[in-house]
Amino acid sequence: GEMARGPGRKTIDRDEMYRLLLAASPSLADAWADQIGSWPGDPRALPDYPSLHSFALHAVANLADGSTGILDAVLRILRDGDETARRLVTAGIIPEFAVALDYSDPRREILEEYLKGD
């Protein structure tokens, strides 16, 4: 079932999920604009998983310099997202991290700390 959310906490839907991810990573916004620009149809019909794949790769690349904005956004979406937003980041972003980071990669520890939470 849905967990109770505090007063004034807005549930994050798919559109808000994308806004949060883009806000977390300004350097990705240009690439995203290109991706949307090259998509012939309605941008809302852009396939989610290829899009999220690019967010994940970008986030992994940025972990090295201590930039964790996308991870922060992912955790917020997991906490406050609706079912669709949670499913998209769980299936679309988190596995990409697991695949992109070798076990010997020190960034893996950062990621695992993040995903464990407090």
N, C-alpha and C positions, 0 to 999 in steps of 0.2 A: 504493500500500500504506500501511499504518499506520506512522507514524513511531514510533521507539522513544521511550518516555516514561521519565523518571527514576523511580527507586524511590520508592514511596509517592505518586506523582502519580496522583490519581484521575481517570479519564476523566469528563468532564462529560456527563451525559445530558440529555434534554429537561427533566426535572423540575428537575434541578440548574441548568440554564440559566435557568429562570424564577426560581429562588431567588436566583441571583446577580444577575439584572437587578433584581429587587425590592429586594434588599439594597443595591444600588448607588443606588437612588432611592427613599428613604422617602416622598417626596412623591407618588410614583406609586402607592404601596401602597394608598392609600384608593380611588383611581380603579379600581385593579385589583380590590379587594374588591367594589366596586359591579358591575364587569363580570362577575365570577364569580357575584355574588348574583343578577344578572338573567338568567343563563344557566340554562335550565330543566333541562338534563341534567347528567350527570357533568362536573364541572369539567375533568377530564382530557380530555374530548372537545371542549373549547373550541377553536374554529378558531384555528390559530396565526397566520396572516398578519395578520388584523385586530388581534389582540392585540399582535403585534410592531410593527405600525404605530404604535400608541399609545406604545409604549416609544420608538420612534425619534423621534416628534414631541416627546415630552417631553425627550429627550436633546438634540435640536437647540435647543429653547427654553432649556435650561440651559447650553449652551455659552457663551453670552454672558457669564454671570457666572463663567466659569472652572470650572464644575462639570463634571467629565469622568468621573464615576463609571460611567455606562452605557457610555461608550466603553472605559473600562478593562475592564469586564466583557465587552464584545464581543470585545476583543482576547484576553482570557484564554480565552474560549470558542473562538475561532478557533484558538488554540494547543493547548488541552487537551480540546476537545470531541470527542464521538463524531461519526460522520458526520451523524446527524440534527441535532444541535445546531449543527454548523458550517453545514449547509445552511440551517437556519432563520435564523441571524443573517446569513448571506451574502445570502440572498434576501429576508429580511423586514425587516432593519434598515438595512443599508448603503445600498441604493438609495434609501431614504427620506431619508437624509441628503443624498444627491446631488441629489434633487429639491427638498428643502426649502430648500437653501442656494443662493441666487443666486450667480453667479460673482463679483459685486462684494462679496459678503458676507465680511467679514474672518474670520468663523468658519470659512469654507471652508478657510482655510490651516491652522487648528488641526486640523481634521478630516483634511486630507491629510497633515499631519505624522504624525498618529496612525496612519493607515492604512498609511503607508510603513514605520513602525517604525524601528528603529535603523539 
